[in-house]
Amino acid sequence: MSLFRPSTIANAKLLDHVANFTEPHWNLNDSLHDITHANYVIDRSLMFSQVAKKDEEIDDNMVYTIGAYHDIGCHIDRKNHEEVSAEMLAGDKRLKRFFGHSEITTMAEAVADHRSSLYRKTGTHPRSTYGKIVSTADKRIITHVDWNELLDTSWLRKNFPNNTHEQNAMSRLDDLMQRFGLIPRLEKDIRYFDDPEYSAKKDEIAKVLLDMDAFLKVYADVHCVTEWNNVLLTLAYEDMQKYLANELAKANSHEKDTTNST
C-alpha cells in the first residue's frame, strides 16, 4: 500500500518527497500505526481543514504533510512517538524546498501536539489549528464495534512478553476507559471538530467498559481465555487503580500549574 495522494494537493514533487520519506517508516510501525492509519488521518485532516477554513486561512499542503509525518516515529520510540515524529519532520531538510521556516515550525508543533494525552499530561491544547486538525483526525471513526481491534494486545505482547492475560486485560481496560472519556480529567477523547460518525458507537462501547463482567467476557472471547485467575486479576486491577490515581494526581497538578501561570 502507498501513501494517499489527494487530488486537492497539486504539488506532485511535494507528494513524491513526502511519500519517499515517510513510507519506509510507516512500514516499520505496528499494525495500528501503519500506512492504512496514515491515509486515514490524512483524509480526515483534509476534511476537517475545510471546516477550519470557515474561520481562518488553512494551507492544505501543510495539513497533508502533518498527517503524513504524524506517527512515523512510532517504531523508534512508541512512548514518545509524537516528539520523535516532530523532530523527524523538522529535520527533513528537503521540506525547505516547499515550506518556509515558520511553516515547518508550525507543522512540527502540530505533530508534537497531536497526541490524545496532551491535555491530560500538560493541561494544554494544541498550539495551532493545524494541531487541532490532526489531533481530531487521529481519532478513529467507529462504524462498527470491532473488539478484536479495540482489545489488540500486539504492542503489550511485544514490549511486556511476561504479562499475564489478567495484566493485559486491565491494561486495555485502562487505555479504553481513557480513550473514550470515561475517566474525568484523564480523557483521551478531546475532539476539536464535530465528529458525529464517531459519537454514534461510543455509548455501545462504554456500556461494556463500565461493566467488569461484560468486559472480561468480551476480552476472553477475543483472546481465547478459558479461565481467569482471580488473584492475579485482583492484583492487576489494583495496579490499574494505583496507576490511574497517580495519573489523575499528575493531571490535576498540571492543571493547577497552568492556571497559576495564567
Backbone as numpy.savetxt, mean C-alpha at the origin, in Angstrom:
# Nx Ny Nz CAx CAy CAz Cx Cy Cz
4.41 -9.92 -18.85 3.56 -8.72 -18.85 4.44 -7.48 -18.85
4.00 -6.46 -19.56 4.75 -5.21 -19.65 4.04 -4.09 -18.90
4.81 -3.04 -18.63 4.24 -1.88 -17.96 3.22 -1.20 -18.86
2.13 -0.77 -18.27 1.04 -0.11 -18.97 1.53 1.15 -19.69
1.13 1.32 -20.96 1.48 2.51 -21.74 0.18 3.27 -22.05
-0.22 4.19 -21.19 -1.49 4.90 -21.38 -1.50 5.73 -22.66
-2.60 5.72 -23.33 -2.72 6.50 -24.57 -2.68 8.00 -24.30
-2.95 8.39 -23.06 -2.95 9.81 -22.70 -1.53 10.36 -22.51
-0.54 9.47 -22.44 0.85 9.91 -22.31 1.48 9.88 -23.70
1.72 11.06 -24.26 2.16 11.16 -25.65 3.66 10.99 -25.81
4.42 11.17 -24.74 5.88 11.14 -24.84 6.37 9.69 -24.86
6.59 9.17 -26.04 6.99 7.76 -26.18 8.35 7.49 -25.54
9.25 8.47 -25.59 10.58 8.27 -25.00 10.49 8.15 -23.48
9.57 8.91 -22.88 9.36 8.78 -21.44 8.81 7.40 -21.11
7.83 6.95 -21.87 7.24 5.63 -21.65 8.30 4.54 -21.78
9.15 4.66 -22.80 10.21 3.66 -23.02 11.18 3.62 -21.85
11.62 4.80 -21.42 12.60 4.83 -20.34 12.02 4.30 -19.03
10.83 4.75 -18.68 10.22 4.32 -17.43 10.04 2.80 -17.42
9.60 2.24 -18.53 9.44 0.79 -18.61 10.78 0.08 -18.47
11.79 0.56 -19.18 13.11 -0.08 -19.13 13.73 -0.02 -17.73
13.47 1.08 -17.03 14.06 1.25 -15.70 13.31 0.44 -14.64
11.98 0.46 -14.70 11.19 -0.10 -13.59 10.83 -1.57 -13.74
10.62 -2.05 -14.97 10.15 -3.43 -15.15 11.04 -4.48 -14.48
12.36 -4.38 -14.58 13.19 -5.39 -13.90 12.94 -5.45 -12.40
12.66 -4.30 -11.80 12.41 -4.26 -10.36 11.04 -4.85 -10.02
10.03 -4.49 -10.81 8.70 -5.07 -10.58 8.75 -6.59 -10.68
9.56 -7.10 -11.59 9.66 -8.55 -11.79 10.36 -9.27 -10.64
11.08 -8.52 -9.79 11.74 -9.10 -8.63 10.88 -9.01 -7.37
9.79 -8.28 -7.44 8.92 -8.11 -6.28 8.05 -9.33 -6.05
7.43 -9.39 -4.87 6.49 -10.48 -4.57 5.22 -10.32 -5.40
4.36 -11.31 -5.35 3.19 -11.37 -6.23 2.18 -10.26 -5.97
2.21 -9.67 -4.78 1.29 -8.58 -4.48 1.81 -7.23 -4.94
3.06 -7.19 -5.37 3.67 -5.93 -5.79 4.42 -6.12 -7.12
3.77 -6.81 -8.04 4.38 -7.07 -9.35 3.86 -6.08 -10.39
4.12 -6.35 -11.66 3.70 -5.42 -12.71 2.18 -5.28 -12.79
1.47 -6.34 -12.47 0.00 -6.24 -12.44 -0.42 -5.15 -11.47
0.22 -5.12 -10.31 -0.09 -4.08 -9.32 0.33 -2.71 -9.83
1.48 -2.64 -10.47 1.95 -1.36 -11.02 0.93 -0.79 -12.00
0.47 -1.64 -12.90 -0.49 -1.19 -13.92 -1.82 -0.76 -13.29
-2.21 -1.48 -12.26 -3.44 -1.14 -11.53 -3.32 0.26 -10.93
-2.19 0.54 -10.30 -2.00 1.84 -9.65 -1.87 2.95 -10.68
-1.16 2.70 -11.77 -1.03 3.71 -12.83 -2.41 4.07 -13.38
-3.20 3.06 -13.70 -4.52 3.28 -14.29 -5.41 4.08 -13.35
-5.43 3.70 -12.07 -6.27 4.41 -11.10 -5.72 5.81 -10.81
-4.41 5.96 -10.82 -3.82 7.29 -10.60 -4.27 8.27 -11.67
-4.26 7.82 -12.92 -4.69 8.69 -14.01 -6.18 9.00 -13.92
-6.95 8.07 -13.37 -8.38 8.33 -13.16 -8.57 9.41 -12.09
-7.87 9.29 -10.97 -8.01 10.27 -9.90 -7.42 11.62 -10.29
-6.45 11.62 -11.19 -5.87 12.90 -11.62 -6.92 13.75 -12.33
-7.85 13.10 -13.02 -8.92 13.84 -13.69 -9.81 14.56 -12.69
-10.01 13.93 -11.54 -10.79 14.56 -10.48 -10.01 15.73 -9.88
-8.73 15.50 -9.64 -7.88 16.54 -9.03 -7.76 17.76 -9.92
-7.84 17.55 -11.22 -7.68 18.67 -12.18 -8.82 19.68 -12.07
-9.89 19.31 -11.42 -10.99 20.26 -11.24 -10.59 21.39 -10.30
-9.56 21.13 -9.46 -9.15 22.12 -8.47 -7.76 22.70 -8.71
-6.92 21.99 -9.46 -5.57 22.48 -9.69 -4.97 21.84 -10.94
-3.86 22.39 -11.39 -3.19 21.85 -12.57 -2.39 20.61 -12.19
-2.63 19.53 -12.91 -1.95 18.26 -12.64 -1.29 17.77 -13.93
-0.04 17.34 -13.84 0.71 16.85 -14.99 0.62 15.32 -15.02
-0.06 14.78 -16.03 -0.24 13.33 -16.10 1.07 12.58 -16.35
2.05 13.24 -16.95 3.36 12.60 -17.09 3.96 12.30 -15.71
3.77 13.23 -14.79 4.25 13.02 -13.42 3.42 11.96 -12.72
2.11 12.01 -12.90 1.23 11.02 -12.29 1.62 9.61 -12.74
1.85 9.46 -14.04 2.25 8.16 -14.59 3.58 7.70 -14.00
4.55 8.58 -13.97 5.88 8.21 -13.49 5.85 7.82 -12.02
5.11 8.55 -11.21 4.98 8.22 -9.79 4.40 6.81 -9.62
3.34 6.52 -10.36 2.73 5.20 -10.27 3.68 4.10 -10.69
4.49 4.37 -11.70 5.40 3.35 -12.22 6.56 3.07 -11.27
6.93 4.02 -10.43 8.07 3.87 -9.53 7.66 3.55 -8.09
6.38 3.64 -7.76 6.00 3.75 -6.35 6.39 2.56 -5.48
6.48 1.36 -6.02 6.81 0.18 -5.21 8.04 -0.58 -5.72
8.84 0.03 -6.57 9.93 -0.74 -7.20 10.99 -1.18 -6.19
11.02 -0.58 -5.01 12.02 -0.96 -4.01 11.58 -2.07 -3.07
10.41 -2.66 -3.32 9.90 -3.69 -2.41 10.87 -4.87 -2.27
11.47 -5.30 -3.36 12.35 -6.47 -3.31 13.67 -6.16 -2.61
13.96 -4.89 -2.43 15.20 -4.48 -1.76 14.98 -4.36 -0.25
13.89 -3.70 0.13 13.58 -3.50 1.56 12.08 -3.32 1.69
11.38 -4.41 1.92 9.92 -4.38 1.99 9.42 -3.42 3.07
10.08 -3.43 4.22 9.62 -2.62 5.35 9.70 -1.13 5.06
10.73 -0.72 4.36 10.93 0.71 4.05 10.86 0.97 2.55
10.03 0.20 1.86 10.06 0.25 0.40 9.68 1.61 -0.18
8.86 2.38 0.53 8.47 3.68 0.00 9.66 4.63 -0.07
10.52 4.58 0.95 11.71 5.42 0.96 12.72 4.95 -0.09
12.90 3.64 -0.18 13.83 3.09 -1.17 13.36 3.43 -2.58
12.07 3.27 -2.84 11.52 3.57 -4.16 11.68 5.05 -4.50
11.46 5.91 -3.50 11.61 7.35 -3.71 13.06 7.69 -4.06
13.99 7.06 -3.37 15.42 7.30 -3.63 15.79 6.81 -5.04
15.19 5.70 -5.46 15.48 5.18 -6.80 14.96 6.13 -7.87
13.77 6.69 -7.65 13.24 7.67 -8.60 14.14 8.91 -8.64
14.46 9.43 -7.46 15.28 10.64 -7.40 16.67 10.41 -7.98
17.16 9.18 -7.89 18.49 8.87 -8.38 18.55 8.47 -9.85
17.39 8.39 -10.49 17.34 8.04 -11.92 17.67 9.29 -12.74
18.93 9.43 -13.12 19.40 10.65 -13.78 18.72 10.90 -15.13
18.28 9.83 -15.78 17.67 10.02 -17.10 16.31 10.71 -17.01
15.70 10.72 -15.84 14.43 11.44 -15.70 14.62 12.94 -15.89
15.86 13.40 -15.74 16.14 14.83 -15.94 15.92 15.25 -17.39
15.86 14.27 -18.29 15.57 14.59 -19.69 14.11 15.00 -19.87
13.28 14.61 -18.92 11.84 14.82 -19.07 11.25 15.77 -18.03
11.94 15.94 -16.89 11.38 16.75 -15.80 12.44 17.66 -15.21
11.97 18.77 -14.65 12.86 19.67 -13.94 13.14 19.16 -12.53
14.07 19.84 -11.84 14.46 19.42 -10.49 13.28 19.42 -9.52
12.47 20.48 -9.55 11.35 20.57 -8.61 10.30 19.50 -8.88
10.12 19.15 -10.14 9.16 18.10 -10.49 9.65 16.74 -10.00
10.93 16.47 -10.15 11.49 15.20 -9.67 11.38 15.13 -8.15
11.64 16.25 -7.49 11.50 16.29 -6.03 10.07 16.00 -5.61
9.10 16.62 -6.29 7.68 16.39 -5.98 7.31 14.93 -6.20
7.80 14.32 -7.29 7.49 12.92 -7.57 8.10 11.99 -6.52
9.35 12.27 -6.13 10.00 11.44 -5.11 9.26 11.56 -3.79
8.82 12.77 -3.45 8.05 12.96 -2.21 6.73 12.21 -2.26
6.08 12.21 -3.42 4.82 11.50 -3.57 5.01 10.00 -3.37
6.09 9.45 -3.93 6.38 8.03 -3.73 6.65 7.75 -2.25
7.44 8.60 -1.61 7.76 8.42 -0.20 6.52 8.52 0.68
5.54 9.33 0.25 4.34 9.59 1.06 3.18 8.64 0.76
3.33 7.73 -0.20 2.16 7.00 -0.69 1.66 5.92 0.25
2.48 5.47 1.17 2.13 4.28 1.95 0.98 4.57 2.91
0.12 3.58 3.08 -1.08 3.75 3.90 -0.76 4.09 5.34
0.40 3.65 5.83 0.74 3.84 7.25 1.33 5.22 7.55
1.42 6.10 6.55 2.04 7.41 6.76 1.38 8.17 7.91
0.06 8.28 7.87 -0.65 9.05 8.90 -0.49 8.40 10.26
-0.57 7.07 10.28 -0.45 6.35 11.55 0.92 6.57 12.17
1.96 6.57 11.33 3.33 6.67 11.84 3.75 8.10 12.15
3.25 9.06 11.40 3.76 10.43 11.53 2.70 11.46 11.88
1.42 11.10 11.76 0.37 12.07 12.00 0.24 13.08 10.88
0.86 12.79 9.73 0.82 13.71 8.60 0.21 13.05 7.37
-0.11 13.87 6.38 -0.68 13.40 5.12 0.33 13.66 3.99
0.11 13.08 2.81 1.02 13.35 1.69 1.21 14.85 1.46
2.43 15.22 1.08 2.78 16.64 0.96 2.17 17.32 -0.25
1.73 16.56 -1.23 1.17 17.16 -2.43 -0.04 16.36 -2.90
-0.77 16.94 -3.84 -1.89 16.22 -4.45 -1.40 14.98 -5.16
-0.19 15.03 -5.72 0.37 13.86 -6.39 0.50 12.69 -5.42
0.91 12.99 -4.19 1.01 11.95 -3.18 -0.35 11.40 -2.80
-1.34 12.27 -2.75 -2.70 11.83 -2.41 -3.28 10.97 -3.53
-2.94 11.31 -4.77 -3.43 10.53 -5.91 -2.89 9.11 -5.85
-1.56 8.97 -5.73 -0.98 7.62 -5.75 -1.34 6.84 -4.49
-1.48 7.53 -3.35 -1.88 6.85 -2.12 -3.27 6.24 -2.24
-4.20 6.99 -2.82 -5.55 6.48 -3.01 -5.58 5.40 -4.09
-4.83 5.62 -5.16 -4.79 4.64 -6.25 -4.21 3.31 -5.80
-3.33 3.35 -4.80 -2.66 2.15 -4.30 -3.61 1.25 -3.51
-4.74 1.81 -3.08 -5.73 1.01 -2.36 -6.48 0.14 -3.36
-6.69 -1.08 -3.01 -7.30 -2.02 -3.95 -8.82 -1.89 -4.00
-9.36 -1.92 -5.19 -10.80 -2.05 -5.37 -11.16 -3.51 -5.09
-12.25 -3.72 -4.41 -12.67 -5.09 -4.12 -13.98 -5.34 -4.86
-13.88 -5.91 -6.03 -15.08 -6.23 -6.80 -15.72 -7.52 -6.31
-14.90 -8.38 -5.73 -15.40 -9.56 -5.04 -14.42 -9.88 -3.93
-14.90 -10.50 -2.86 -14.05 -10.78 -1.71 -13.25 -12.04 -1.98
-11.95 -11.87 -2.14 -11.06 -12.99 -2.41 -10.21 -13.24 -1.16
-10.65 -14.17 -0.32 -9.93 -14.43 0.92 -8.57 -15.06 0.67
-8.40 -15.74 -0.45 -7.09 -16.29 -0.76 -6.06 -15.17 -0.90
-6.48 -14.07 -1.50 -5.57 -12.93 -1.63 -5.44 -12.18 -0.32
-6.57 -11.92 0.34 -6.54 -11.16 1.59 -5.72 -11.86 2.67
-5.73 -13.18 2.65 -5.02 -13.95 3.68 -3.71 -14.53 3.16
-3.21 -13.99 2.08 -1.94 -14.47 1.53 -0.82 -14.29 2.56
-0.03 -15.35 2.76 1.05 -15.31 3.75 2.42 -15.51 3.12
2.54 -15.28 1.82 3.82 -15.54 1.14 4.94 -14.70 1.74
4.65 -13.43 2.04 5.69 -12.57 2.61 6.06 -13.05 4.01
5.08 -13.44 4.80 5.35 -13.93 6.16 6.17 -15.22 6.11
5.80 -16.12 5.23 6.51 -17.41 5.15 7.94 -17.22 4.68
8.16 -16.23 3.82 9.52 -15.97 3.34 10.38 -15.34 4.43
9.82 -14.39 5.15 10.60 -13.64 6.13 10.55 -14.20 7.54
9.52 -14.98 7.83 9.39 -15.61 9.15 9.05 -17.08 8.98
9.99 -17.86 8.44 9.70 -19.26 8.09 9.34 -20.14 9.27
9.69 -19.72 10.48 9.39 -20.53 11.66 8.06 -20.17 12.31
7.35 -19.23 11.74 6.04 -18.85 12.28 5.08 -20.04 12.26
4.22 -20.09 13.26 3.15 -21.08 13.28 1.94 -20.54 12.52
0.99 -21.43 12.23 -0.27 -20.97 11.62 -0.93 -19.93 12.51
-0.84 -20.15 13.82 -1.50 -19.24 14.76 -0.88 -17.83 14.67
0.44 -17.77 14.57 1.10 -16.47 14.46 0.77 -15.78 13.13
0.79 -16.54 12.05 0.47 -15.95 10.75 -0.98 -15.48 10.68
-1.88 -16.24 11.30 -3.29 -15.86 11.29 -3.49 -14.53 12.02
-2.86 -14.38 13.18 -3.01 -13.14 13.94 -2.31 -11.97 13.23
-1.22 -12.27 12.55 -0.54 -11.23 11.78 -1.42 -10.71 10.66
-2.09 -11.63 9.95 -2.98 -11.20 8.87 -4.20 -10.47 9.44
-4.72 -10.93 10.58 -5.87 -10.26 11.20 -5.49 -8.83 11.57
-4.34 -8.67 12.18 -3.86 -7.35 12.56 -3.77 -6.43 11.34
-3.12 -6.92 10.29 -2.92 -6.11 9.09 -4.25 -5.73 8.44
-5.16 -6.68 8.36 -6.45 -6.41 7.70 -7.33 -5.49 8.53
-7.27 -5.63 9.86 -8.04 -4.73 10.72 -7.58 -3.29 10.51
-6.27 -3.11 10.38 -5.76 -1.75 10.13 -6.09 -1.31 8.71
-5.90 -2.20 7.77 -6.13 -1.87 6.36 -7.55 -1.39 6.11
-8.52 -2.01 6.78 -9.91 -1.66 6.53 -10.49 -0.71 7.58
-9.59 -0.05 8.31 -10.01 1.03 9.19 -10.82 0.60 10.38
-10.57 -0.60 10.90 -11.36 -1.12 12.01 -10.71 -0.87 13.37
-9.53 -0.25 13.37 -8.86 0.13 14.61 -8.63 1.63 14.56
-9.44 2.40 15.28 -9.31 3.86 15.23 -7.88 4.32 15.47
-7.46 5.25 14.67 -6.14 5.89 14.70 -5.02 5.03 14.10
-5.30 3.74 13.84 -4.31 2.89 13.19 -4.77 2.49 11.80
-5.79 3.18 11.30 -6.34 2.81 10.01 -5.33 3.01 8.88
-5.34 2.06 7.93 -4.51 2.17 6.73 -5.41 2.50 5.53
-6.58 3.02 5.83 -7.61 3.11 4.80 -7.99 4.55 4.47
-7.07 5.48 4.62 -7.37 6.87 4.30 -7.36 7.05 2.79
-8.49 7.50 2.25 -8.61 7.74 0.81 -8.92 9.21 0.59
-8.19 9.83 -0.32 -8.30 11.26 -0.55 -9.27 11.60 -1.68
-9.77 10.57 -2.35 -10.76 10.75 -3.41 -11.85 9.70 -3.23
-13.06 10.04 -3.61 -14.17 9.11 -3.49 -13.89 7.84 -4.30
-14.09 6.69 -3.67 -13.76 5.41 -4.30 -14.89 4.42 -4.04
-16.07 4.65 -4.62 -17.26 3.86 -4.29 -17.13 2.38 -4.61
-16.34 2.02 -5.63 -16.20 0.60 -5.96 -15.59 -0.18 -4.81
-14.72 0.49 -4.08 -14.07 -0.16 -2.94 -15.03 -0.31 -1.76
-15.74 0.75 -1.46 -16.58 0.79 -0.26 -17.66 -0.29 -0.26
-18.08 -0.72 -1.44 -19.19 -1.65 -1.55 -18.95 -2.97 -0.82
-17.70 -3.45 -0.80 -17.40 -4.75 -0.20 -16.77 -4.66 1.19
-16.47 -3.46 1.63 -15.76 -3.31 2.90 -16.54 -3.88 4.08
-17.85 -3.63 4.13 -18.65 -4.10 5.25 -18.68 -5.62 5.33
-18.71 -6.27 4.16 -18.73 -7.73 4.13 -17.45 -8.30 4.76
-16.34 -7.68 4.46 -15.07 -8.13 5.01 -15.00 -7.84 6.51
-15.47 -6.67 6.90 -15.42 -6.27 8.30 -16.17 -7.24 9.20
-17.29 -7.76 8.74 -18.07 -8.70 9.54 -17.25 -9.93 9.92
-16.44 -10.40 9.00 -15.59 -11.56 9.28 -14.45 -11.19 10.21
-13.82 -10.07 9.97 -12.67 -9.67 10.77 -13.05 -9.40 12.22
-14.26 -8.94 12.46 -14.70 -8.61 13.81 -15.30 -9.81 14.55
-15.33 -10.96 13.90 -15.85 -12.20 14.51 -14.72 -13.22 14.48
-14.06 -13.44 15.63 -12.87 -14.28 15.66 -13.15 -15.69 15.15
-14.26 -16.29 15.53 -14.58 -17.64 15.07 -14.72 -17.67 13.54
-15.41 -16.66 13.01 -15.60 -16.61 11.56 -14.26 -16.40 10.85
-13.42 -15.56 11.41 -12.10 -15.31 10.80 -11.26 -16.58 10.79
-11.21 -17.27 11.92 -10.38 -18.48 12.00 -10.89 -19.56 11.05
-12.21 -19.63 10.87 -12.76 -20.61 9.94 -12.33 -20.30 8.51
-12.41 -19.03 8.13 -12.00 -18.64 6.77 -10.51 -18.89 6.58
-9.71 -18.51 7.58 -8.27 -18.72 7.47 -7.94 -20.21 7.35
-8.61 -21.02 8.15 -8.37 -22.47 8.11 -8.73 -23.05 6.75
-9.81 -22.56 6.17 -10.21 -23.04 4.84 -9.17 -22.67 3.79
-8.63 -21.46 3.87 -7.65 -21.00 2.88 -6.34 -21.76 3.02
-5.91 -21.98 4.25 -4.57 -22.56 4.48 -4.61 -24.03 4.93
-5.79 -24.64 4.81 -5.92 -26.07 5.12 -5.46 -26.39 6.54
-5.84 -25.56 7.49 -5.54 -25.81 8.90 -6.63 -26.72 9.45
-6.24 -27.91 9.88 -7.24 -28.89 10.36 -7.56 -28.71 11.84
-6.62 -28.13 12.59 -6.85 -27.95 14.02 -5.99 -26.81 14.54
-6.57 -25.97 15.39 -5.84 -24.86 15.98 -5.27 -25.28 17.34
-4.06 -24.83 17.62 -3.47 -25.02 18.95 -3.92 -23.83 19.80
-4.83 -24.05 20.72 -5.43 -22.94 21.46 -4.42 -22.18 22.31
-3.41 -22.90 22.82 -2.38 -22.22 23.62 -1.58 -21.26 22.74
-1.13 -21.76 21.58 -0.37 -20.92 20.66 -1.23 -19.78 20.11
-2.50 -20.07 19.90 -3.41 -19.06 19.38 -3.58 -17.92 20.39
-3.73 -18.29 21.66 -3.86 -17.29 22.71 -2.61 -16.44 22.82
-1.45 -17.08 22.75 -0.18 -16.34 22.83 -0.03 -15.40 21.64
-0.38 -15.88 20.45 -0.28 -15.05 19.26 -1.24 -13.87 19.33
-2.44 -14.12 19.86 -3.43 -13.05 20.00 -2.94 -12.01 21.01
-2.35 -12.47 22.11 -1.82 -11.54 23.12 -0.68 -10.71 22.54
0.17 -11.35 21.74 1.27 -10.62 21.09 0.72 -9.56 20.15
-0.35 -9.90 19.43 -0.96 -8.94 18.51 -1.51 -7.75 19.29
-2.17 -8.02 20.42 -2.74 -6.94 21.23 -1.64 -6.02 21.78
-0.52 -6.62 22.21 0.60 -5.81 22.70 1.16 -4.94 21.59
1.29 -5.54 20.39 1.81 -4.80 19.25 0.89 -3.63 18.92
-0.42 -3.88 18.88 -1.37 -2.82 18.55 -1.37 -1.72 19.59
-1.25 -2.10 20.87 -1.20 -1.10 21.94 0.03 -0.22 21.79
1.14 -0.83 21.44 2.38 -0.08 21.24 2.26 0.85 20.03
1.68 0.33 18.93 1.51 1.15 17.73 0.55 2.31 18.00
-0.50 2.06 18.78 -1.45 3.12 19.10 -0.79 4.20 19.95
0.04 3.78 20.89 0.75 4.75 21.74 1.67 5.61 20.89
2.39 4.99 19.94 3.28 5.76 19.06 2.49 6.70 18.17
1.35 6.21 17.66 0.52 7.04 16.78 -0.01 8.26 17.53
-0.48 8.05 18.76 -0.99 9.16 19.55 0.11 10.15 19.90
1.32 9.62 20.11 2.46 10.49 20.40 2.80 11.35 19.20
2.78 10.73 18.00 3.04 11.49 16.77 2.00 12.58 16.58
0.73 12.24 16.86 -0.36 13.20 16.68 -0.19 14.37 17.63
0.20 14.09 18.88 0.41 15.14 19.87 1.56 16.04 19.46
2.66 15.41 18.98 3.82 16.20 18.56 3.47 17.10 17.38
2.67 16.55 16.42 2.27 17.33 15.26 1.40 18.50 15.66
0.47 18.27 16.60 -0.43 19.32 17.08 0.35 20.42 17.79
1.31 20.01 18.62 2.10 20.99 19.37 2.98 21.83 18.46
3.45 21.22 17.36 4.34 21.95 16.45 3.60 22.97 15.62
2.26 22.81 15.53 1.44 23.75 14.77 0.74 24.71 15.70
